[in-house]
Structure formats: structure tokens, C-alpha cells
Amino acid sequence: MDILLIKLNVIIKIAAYLVACIFAHWPSNWLIRKIIRRWKPDKDEPTDRIGAFIGTLERILTIILVGLESYAAVGFVVTMKSIARYERVQKEKAFAEYFLAGTMLSMLIALILGLIVQRTVGKL
């Protein structure tokens, strides 16, 4: 009986984290795009799909790290993203502000999702 409850608990945890990761993808990308589009530096430039993909990966990784209670490692995720865009951020002030706003919104969403799941079903 105890083994069955343990297995059920593991399945519930995995399902909760998967739901959070799903919310970290499309709904989060849509929300971030809607909020920061007015500050997009080049309105004619097509939507940066790779940026949205990187943001999704960033949020999923952050949710996992929060689930593992590895809060310091979350800073590493932000640092990796910042290093990758460093040159453009240095050259273009408008892009730097747009990038920072998107990154901060992305991290806020990921931290909220991660903390909700962690506080609801426990850490990974």
C-alpha cells in the first residue's frame, strides 16, 4: 500500500511540473510578447523566434531549479543568456531595454510557476 502511495505522489509531482513547463511555453511567450511589443526597437524586424525558444528553455530550466531548491543556479541561467546577447546589448540601448524587460518578465513568470508548484506538491 505504501509503495502505491509513493508512486502516486511521484506521478502527481511529475504531472504538476509538466503543467508548469507547458505554461512556461506558449502562454508565457504570448504574454511577454504582448507586454513588451510597444518597446520593440525595430518594429519591422520579424518576431525573434529563437529568442522566444531560448526564453521557454530559460523558464523551464528555472522551474526545475526552483523545484530542486537550487536558487543560486537560477542566476547562472540569466548570466548565460546575458553573455549570449552582450555585444548587441552594448551597441543598442533600445534593444538593451527591450531585452532586459523581456528577461525580467520571463524570470518573474518562471519563478512564480516554480514556487507555486514547489509549494503545492513539494520539491523534486
HELIX and SHEET records of a PDB file:
HELIX    1   1 ASP A    2  PHE A   23  1                                  22    
HELIX    2   2 TRP A   26  ILE A   36  1                                  11    
HELIX    3   3 ARG A   37  TRP A   39  5                                   3    
HELIX    4   4 ARG A   49  GLY A   67  1                                  19    
HELIX    5   5 TYR A   71  ALA A   84  1                                  14    
HELIX    6   6 TYR A   86  LYS A   91  1                                   6    
HELIX    7   7 LYS A   93  VAL A  121  1                                  29    
END                                                                             
